[in-house]
Amino acid sequence: MKIQPILKSTITKTDNILIIQPKEKTEAQNIREDIRRTIDPVKLQVGIKMGKQTKNGGIILRCENNESISTLKENIQSKLNKKYNIEEPKSLKPRVKIVGIHEENDDENLLERIITQNKLETTLSDLKVVHTSKPIKKRYNLTMECTHQLRDVLLKRENIFVGWMRCSLKT
């Protein structure tokens, strides 16, 4: 089985993935051999679907389900913790860009007002401002992180109201 390179950014949390990175620089082939020598998937009753190499020398293992991931992670940590860092990828929240917000709407209650004015079924804790652009002609853009469900609702609308203005949305 040949290990193919894969980028970490193409992985989502729902993929049941485990990332194994060496603490000291070593080749992915050595990591794979260490894991094969010390971990027996038959005894652990773990189904490993795929093993790929990362661009910085680690290995990505994809399993059948979350139980397999947790079992495999515990065993690798107990037996090979001194050599390798074992982690599960963190899922990223989707981002939505609000285009054309007028300067006069720039205050700390902006997200709360957007939720209220557009009758969004969400809480303030689900939203986070990630970036605000510099104002050009008294208008600026705001990028925010939100839940997947809210992103779908917003993109179906295509526009939201912010104060007296209607602003477009982009991903």
N, C-alpha and C positions, 0 to 999 in steps of 0.2 A: 504494500500500500504506500503510494507516494503522497507525501504531505504537501499540500498546495498553500501558497501564501494567501492570507485574507486580511482585510482591513477591519480594525475594531469598530469603526463607525457604521459598518453595515449590519451590526448585530443588534437585535432588540432583546429586551428582558424576557419576552414570552417564548424565546427559542430554547429554553432549558440548556443554557450554556455555562461552561466553567472555563475560566482563563487561568492558565498556569504559566507564570513568569519566573525565570531563574533569578536568584538573588545576585549571583555572580555570572558574568557573561559566559554563555555556553551555547552550543548549537541545539536546535530543536530535536535533532535526531537523538542526542544524548538524553534529553528530557523524556522522549518517547520510550527509549530503552529502559530508563529508570522506572518509569511508571509500569511498564509491562512486566518488569522483574518483581516489583513489590506489590502490585495490585492485581487481584484475580477477579475479573468481572463475574465469573460463574459463581464463586463463593458469595459474593456480595449481591448477586441477583440484580445486576445493573446492565441495562442495554445501552451501549454506546453507539450512536448512529454515525458519528463523523469525528475525525481528528484532523485539524488543519494547523498550519504554521502561521504565526503572526509576523509582521514585518520586523519586529524587534527581538526575535529569537524565542518567543514563547509558543505555547500550544493552546489551541481552542478545542475543547471537547464538547460535543453536543449529545445529550442523552434523551431518552424517551420521555421522561417526566420529571417533576420536581423532586420526587422521592429519590430517584436515581442520582440526581445532582447532589442532594444533601448527603446521601450515603457515600458517594464518591469523594465529595469534599472533605468529610470527616476522616475518611481513611487516608487520603493523601496528606492531610494536615498532620495526622498522628504519626505517619511513617516517614514523610519527606518534608516536614515543615522547615527543617534547617536549610534545605537547598532551594526551596521554591516558595514564591508568593502565590496563593490560591485565592481567586476572587470571582464573584459573579458580576456580570456587567450591570451597570445601573441604567435604567430606562430614562430617556429624556422626555421632558414634557414638550408638547408641541408649542410652536410659537405663532403668534398672529400679529401682523403689523397693521396699525390703524394709521391711515394716511390722511393728512390735512387737518389736524386738530388746530384750532385757532389759539393764539397765545393767551387770550383772556381766560381760557379754561384750564390753565396750568396751576393746579393746586394739589394738595395732598389727598383730597377727597375725590379725585378724578375717577378712579376705578369704581368707587362706591356709587358715584353719580351715573356712570355708564351702566352699571348693573341695574340701578333703579329706573333710569329713563328708558332703557331698552327691554325691560321686563325679563331679564335673564334669570333663569333658575339656577343660581350658583351663589357661593359665598365669597367674601373678600379673600379668604385664605386660599381659594383655588386660583387666584390671579396674582401675578408678580410682574412688575415692570422690570424689563431686562435692559432696555436701551431707549434713550430719548435723543432724537436728532436735534441739531441746532436749528433755530427758527429761520426760515427763509420767507420773506414777505408776510411776516406775522403768522406763519403756519409751521407746524412741526409734525414729525412722525413719531409714533410710540410703538415699541415692540414689547409684547408681553407674553409670558408663559401662562398656559391655562390647561385645563383637563382636555382629554381627547373628545369627550362628549360636547363640551362647550365649543371647542374648535369647529366641530362639525356643524353645530347650530349656527355659529357666526358666519361660516363660509357659505351656508345655504342662503343667508340673508344678503350677503354681498356688501351691505352698507349698515352702519349703525349711527345713532344720533348722539352727538356730544354737544350739549348745550343747544344753541340755535343752529348748529351746523350738521350736515349729513356727511359722514366720513366713510371712505371706501376701506375695504379690508383686503389684505394680501397675506399669503403664507410665507 
